[in-house]
Amino acid sequence: MKIRGKTWKFGADIDTDAIIPARYLNTSDPKELALHVMEDADPEFPKKVRPGDIIVADKNFGCGSSREHAPIAIKAAGIQAVVAKSFARIFFRNAFNIGLPIFESPEAADRIGEGDEIEIDADRGVITNLTKNEQYQAKPIPPFMQELIESGGLVEWTKKKIRAA
């Protein structure tokens, strides 16, 4: 699987309240959540982000509560991947459960600038910065986790397995 897009840069310890503020949790509609994604970190972000974009962040992305709303809001906004130095454990699992690819790479998080165009080879865990002509190594996504992403998340993967049985 290859992913290519323009990047948006965020700092360390971006918690789930910054990703989708609690005041919007009265809905679980992905389209509504997408309208407010990252607005507490950057109030203009929901207006600037475009389908196919990629978030790049420092360490501990997605810390805070265990709500699945955070990766749902990111994915519904059309963001196709997140690259960070590290992810909060529950966000990591929730991202794969809803089919959002995430990649850990301290080097990429340090070297990629906002607006850079990058390409991610999920099979090999290679992130290519097309703007700077550099490559960085991320942890490759294991085949099963890639299946989850390609199916659209754990629920869709499970439905597919049940239909095939």
N, C-alpha and C positions, 0 to 999 in steps of 0.2 A: 504494500500500500504506500502510495506517495501522496504527500500533502504539500501544497505550495500556496504561499500568501504573504501579505504585508503584515508587519508586526506592530503591536502596541506594547509599550513597556510600562511595567509597574514594579514597585519596590518589594520589600520584604514584609512578611507577616500580613498579607492581604487576607483578611478574615471573611467568613461567609456573609457577615453583615455589610461589608464593603462590596462584595460581589452582588448580593441582592439584599437591600435593606429590609429589616424586619417589618417596616410599615407596609410592605407590599405582600406580605405572606398571607393575606386574607384571600389570595387566589392561588390556584395551582395551574392556571392556564399558561403554558409556555410562552405564547405570543405576548401576553400581558407582562410576564416576568422579563422578557427580552427588552421591553421598553424602558426598563430601569436598571439593566445590568451595569455594574461597576459605577453607578452614578455617585455613590458616596466617595469613591476614590478619584473620580473625574466626572464632574457634573455634565460635561459635554459629550462624554463617551458614547452614550446610547445614540446620539445624533451623528457621530463621526464613524462609528464602526460599520463595516460593510461585510456582506456574506463572503466567506473565504478568508477573512483576516485571522491572525494568530496572536494570542497573548503570550508575552514573555515576561517572566517575573523573577524576583529574587527568591529567597528561601521561605519555606513554610507556607506556600500558597494554599488557601482554603482552610486555614485554621479556624477554630471557633466551633460553632454548633455543627451537628451532624446532618443538618437539613439537606435533602437532595435538591432543593430549589436552586442552590448555587450552580452546580454543573448544568442543570436544566436551563437556567437563564442564559448561561454562556452559550450552550449549544443552540438554543432557540434564536439567539441573536445572530446566528450564522457563523460564529467563530468555530473554526474547524479543528483547532488544537490549542493546547497550552504547553509551553516550555517553561520550566522553572528549575532553580537549583534543587529544590525539594518541595514535596507536597505534604500537607497534613494527612495523616493515615486515613481518616474517614473520608476526606475529599477524594483521595486516590481511589478508594473502592467505589464511592458513589459515581465518580466520573466514568469508570468502566461499566458500572451497572446501567448507566443511561446511554452509553455508546460515545462518550467524548474522549478522544485520544489525548493522552498527556505524556510528556517526556521529561525525564530528569537529566539535566546536564548543567552543572555549575559553569563550565567554560562557555557554553552557548549563552546562558543567562547573563554572563559578564560581557561578552563580546558583541552580542546582537544589539543594535540600536533601534530606537523607534523609527518606524518607516522602512526598515530594511526588508528586502524581499528574501524569504528563505524557502527552502525545500527540505522536507523531512522524508527520509526513507525509513518507514516504520519497521520493515523487516530487518534491516541492518542496524538501526539506531543511529543513522548518520544524518546530521543536520548540516545542510549546505547554505551558507550565507551568500546568496547570489550578488548582493550589493557589494560586499567586501571580498568576495572570492576566497572564502575561508570555509573549512569544515570542522565540525565538532562532533564528539561522540556522545550519544545519549544511551541510556539503557534500552536495548531493543524491547519491543512489546512481545511477550510470549505468544505463540500461535493461538492458544485458547482465548487470550485477551483480545487478540486481533479478530477472532471469530465473533466475540461479543460486540466489538465496534462495528464490524461489517453487517451484523444483524440488526443494529440499532439499539443494542443494550441487552441486558439479561432477560427481560420479559419477552422481547421479540425472539431472542435466541431460544428460549424455552418453548415458546409457541411453535417455532420451526421444528424443534426436536420432537415435540408431541405429534405434530402433523406427519412427520416422517416415520413415526413408529407404527 
